[in-house]
Amino acid sequence: MIKFKIVSVNEAEHSFVVRFYSDLITEEMLAVDVLDGVIRQTRTDVSIDLPSPLPTGRDLINFVMIHAPKHWIEKQEDLLKPKQKVSLDEVMSLVGVEVTPEPGGMLEPVSTWTSPDVEQMNETFIRSIVQKVLAETEENTI
């Protein structure tokens, strides 16, 4: 379970810094700046700008948790389990290498994007765009 604590407040900028951690991924494990045994900064410290009006009670807690690096912390917890060790050789081979993707973003299409579900979503999306364009065209020609 992800936990947090507010570690500082900046009233002038209407913001605060929150530290996220869990029972397995502790503050000590995340520490990057420690002075005289006091953790001054961790890898998961996040500066959050407060909205106006300021949420209170449960809404404030929910607002903070929206900013939690939930997936990252869960991944770090998974990596503590021996069976979750994964080779990073492919990533390591790209360290320091400049990569320029082809126009359009990806170098190769992702094969899982051809599933019937995705094709249906694409068709629905395209139909909604066509309907919107037709409606706008009709408005402009009347």
C-alpha positions as CSV (number, residue, x, y, z in Angstrom):
1,M,0.0,0.0,0.0
2,I,1.3,3.4,-1.0
3,K,1.8,5.9,1.8
4,F,2.7,9.6,1.8
5,K,3.8,12.4,4.0
6,I,4.0,16.1,3.3
7,V,7.6,17.1,3.9
8,S,7.4,20.8,3.2
9,V,5.0,23.6,2.3
10,N,5.7,26.7,0.3
11,E,2.9,29.2,1.1
12,A,4.3,31.8,-1.3
13,E,4.0,29.4,-4.3
14,H,0.8,27.7,-3.0
15,S,2.5,24.3,-3.2
16,F,4.0,21.5,-1.1
17,V,6.3,18.6,-1.4
18,V,5.0,15.1,-0.8
19,R,7.1,12.0,-0.2
20,F,5.6,8.7,-1.5
21,Y,6.7,5.2,-0.3
22,S,5.3,1.9,0.8
23,D,5.9,-0.8,3.4
24,L,8.3,-2.6,1.0
25,I,9.8,0.4,-0.7
26,T,10.8,2.4,2.4
27,E,11.9,6.0,2.7
28,E,15.4,4.7,3.5
29,M,15.5,2.8,0.3
30,L,14.4,5.8,-1.7
31,A,16.7,8.3,0.0
32,V,19.0,10.4,-2.2
33,D,20.0,13.1,0.3
34,V,20.6,12.2,3.9
35,L,22.3,14.5,6.4
36,D,23.1,13.4,10.0
37,G,20.7,10.5,9.6
38,V,17.8,12.7,8.4
39,I,16.3,12.0,5.0
40,R,16.2,15.3,3.2
41,Q,15.1,14.0,-0.2
42,T,14.0,10.8,-1.8
43,R,13.5,9.6,-5.4
44,T,9.7,10.0,-5.0
45,D,9.5,13.5,-3.5
46,V,7.0,15.4,-5.7
47,S,6.2,19.1,-5.7
48,I,2.5,19.7,-6.1
49,D,0.8,23.0,-6.9
50,L,-2.4,23.4,-4.9
51,P,-5.7,24.2,-6.6
52,S,-7.9,27.0,-5.5
53,P,-10.1,26.5,-3.7
54,L,-8.0,24.1,-1.6
55,P,-9.5,20.7,-1.1
56,T,-10.0,19.5,2.5
57,G,-10.3,16.2,4.3
58,R,-10.7,13.2,2.2
59,D,-10.6,15.3,-1.0
60,L,-7.1,16.6,-0.1
61,I,-5.9,13.0,0.4
62,N,-7.4,12.0,-2.9
63,F,-5.8,15.0,-4.6
64,V,-2.4,14.0,-3.3
65,M,-2.8,10.4,-4.2
66,I,-3.5,11.4,-7.8
67,H,0.1,12.4,-8.0
68,A,1.5,9.2,-6.5
69,P,3.9,7.2,-8.6
70,K,1.8,4.2,-8.1
71,H,3.0,2.1,-11.0
72,W,6.6,2.9,-10.4
73,I,6.4,1.9,-6.7
74,E,4.5,-1.3,-7.6
75,K,7.2,-2.1,-10.2
76,Q,9.9,-1.6,-7.6
77,E,8.1,-3.9,-5.2
78,D,7.8,-6.5,-8.0
79,L,11.5,-6.2,-8.7
80,L,12.3,-7.2,-5.0
81,K,10.8,-10.6,-5.9
82,P,13.4,-13.0,-7.3
83,K,11.2,-14.2,-10.2
84,Q,10.8,-10.6,-11.5
85,K,14.4,-10.1,-12.5
86,V,14.5,-9.1,-16.2
87,S,17.5,-8.6,-18.5
88,L,18.0,-5.0,-19.5
89,D,20.6,-5.9,-22.2
90,E,18.5,-4.4,-25.0
91,V,18.1,-1.1,-23.1
92,M,21.8,-1.1,-22.1
93,S,22.7,-1.4,-25.8
94,L,21.0,1.9,-26.4
95,V,22.7,3.9,-23.6
96,G,24.4,7.0,-25.1
97,V,23.1,6.1,-28.6
98,E,21.1,8.9,-30.4
99,V,18.0,7.4,-31.9
100,T,15.9,9.2,-34.4
101,P,12.5,7.6,-34.9
102,E,11.0,7.6,-38.4
103,P,8.3,10.2,-39.1
104,G,5.1,9.1,-37.5
105,G,6.6,8.0,-34.2
106,M,7.3,4.3,-34.0
107,L,9.9,2.4,-35.9
108,E,7.7,-0.6,-36.5
109,P,3.9,-1.1,-36.0
110,V,3.0,-2.9,-32.8
111,S,1.5,-6.3,-33.8
112,T,-1.0,-6.2,-30.9
113,W,-2.7,-3.2,-32.4
114,T,-4.3,-5.4,-35.0
115,S,-6.6,-7.2,-32.6
116,P,-10.3,-7.1,-33.3
117,D,-10.9,-5.0,-30.2
118,V,-8.5,-2.3,-31.3
119,E,-9.8,-2.4,-34.9
120,Q,-13.3,-1.9,-33.5
121,M,-12.1,1.0,-31.3
122,N,-10.3,2.6,-34.4
123,E,-13.5,2.2,-36.5
124,T,-15.6,3.8,-33.8
125,F,-13.1,6.6,-33.4
126,I,-13.0,7.2,-37.2
127,R,-16.8,7.2,-37.5
128,S,-17.0,9.8,-34.7
129,I,-14.5,12.0,-36.5
130,V,-16.4,11.7,-39.8
131,Q,-19.7,12.5,-38.1
132,K,-18.1,15.6,-36.4
133,V,-16.7,16.8,-39.7
134,L,-20.0,16.3,-41.5
135,A,-21.9,18.1,-38.8
136,E,-19.4,21.1,-38.9
137,T,-19.6,21.2,-42.7
138,E,-23.4,21.2,-42.6
139,E,-23.3,24.1,-40.1
140,N,-21.0,26.1,-42.3
141,T,-23.0,25.5,-45.5
142,I,-26.4,26.4,-44.1
